[in-house]
Amino acid sequence: MIVVRELAIAGFLGAFGAALGLEWAARRPGSRIPSLAAICGVAMRYRIGRLPVGRIVMLGFCWWLGWHFLAR
């Protein structure tokens, strides 16, 4: 049971490290990789008619993160 927990923690740390590395690469001068802020900006502008679908999805994602990682 301890090994599974340690593998899960290592996986999350690896994913977090990869995300930081990608963000660092995106913020270098002349980089063609979009930053996380640019990706979120495009997602927030997505609309279907008058319905701001991107904002609703981002709100749902933040709720999901809080529910799974912050609620105990």
Secondary structure by P-SEA (a helix, b strand, c coil): caaaaaaaaaaaaaaaaaaaaaaaaaaccccccccaaaaaaaaaaccccccaaaaaaaaaaaaaaaaccccc
